[in-house]
Amino acid sequence: MAKMNKKWVVLCSAALGAIYAAEYFATEAQALPHNSERSQLSIPSEASSPINSAAPTLPPVNNVAPSSPAESAPTPSSSKKMYNDGSYIGIGSNRRGSIEVTVTIQHDKITDVEISRFAMHYSDRDVVGLPDEVLQKQSAQVDNVSGATYSVRAFEDAVQEALSQAKNA
């Protein structure tokens, strides 16, 4: 009878170890730094390239420099609005919980960011200043808060989701 109990202990320990390892690797993938300038790789489809393609190809880059400074930035009269006015809700979540934010856009600017629901495993006191940072930077990319990485990432994801909904197509 004692040998059977040891087998169960070993089996259960192995199962818990496998679950822990799977969650660890999933978390590591989420913990990669957010970078709005990250390159996106284009993987060719089977119809357009051989199956034995060794590496994905990068999208073509336009290396033509503008001939004058006026061509490098659109003029206000010709530029299209980036965002539609209104309030948009975004949700960011990870294995530590979720955050819901309401982002208000007026005249192509972020005018208000409110954490409307905070359901993270940690305290919300570490992220209460992040809405002001979004207003200041006019971006979902905020500075990391030591000890609150999961909360900051969920917050960034929530703001980015709201901005994606507001985006003018």
C-alpha positions, 0 to 999 in steps of 0.5 A: 500500500505504501508503494501505491501512495508513492506512485500517486505522489510522483504522478501528481508531482509530475503533473503539477510540474508540467502545469507550472512549466507550461504556465511559465513559458506562456508568461515568458511569451507575454513578458517580452517588451512591448515596442510599438516599432517592432518589425513584423515578419511576413511568412510566405504562404505555401502557394507563393514559396517552396515548403523548405523555405529556411527563414521568413522574409521581411516586408519590402522597405521603401528607402526613398527619402523625401526630397524636401522637409515639407514632404516628410510630414503631412500638413494639417489641412491635408492630414486625416484624423487618426481617431474618431471622437468618443469614449472607448472601452478596452480590456487587458488581461493576463494570468494575474487578472484584468484591467478595463479602461475607458479612453476618451478621444476629442479632436484626435487627442486622448483627453481622458483615461479612466481605469473603470475596472481593476481585477488584478491579483495585485493592488491598484495603487501601483497603476493609479498614475498610469492614466496621467502618463497616457495623457502626457505621452498621448500613447498606450506605451507607459513606463514600467512600474517595478513590482507591477509588471503584469498590471502595467502590461494589462493596462497598456493592452487595455489602452491599446485595445481602446485606441484600436477601436477609436482608430479612423479607418 
